[in-house]
Amino acid sequence: MTLRVLDPTHEMKAAGARAALRPASLRGATVGFISNGKEGTKGYFAALDRLLRDELGVAEVVWRTKSNYSAPADAHIVDEIRNWQAVIAGVGD
């Protein structure tokens, strides 16, 4: 008997891609939140929003929600990321 295991993911990983550099500080920065849209992200992001503003001096927090919780972020959200100095993605399960 032969057992085949299939990978159900459809995303392709770009060759040579590396993580963005971390900023030295978030003071005065814009931070984007990308939610999967599930209920559990709201309270977490609200608390994190307060912490970022009050303790780290973040100037603006932008909230975005994906149209489908199980898919990558929508193209219009991905396009906005270049305007943010940091991004936090959340899963509300």
Secondary structure, 3 states (H helix, E strand, C coil): CCCCCCCCCCCCCCCCCCCCCCCCCCCCCEEEEEECCCCHHHHHHHHHHHHHHHHHCCCEEEEEECCCCCCCCCHHHHHHHHHCCEEEEECCC
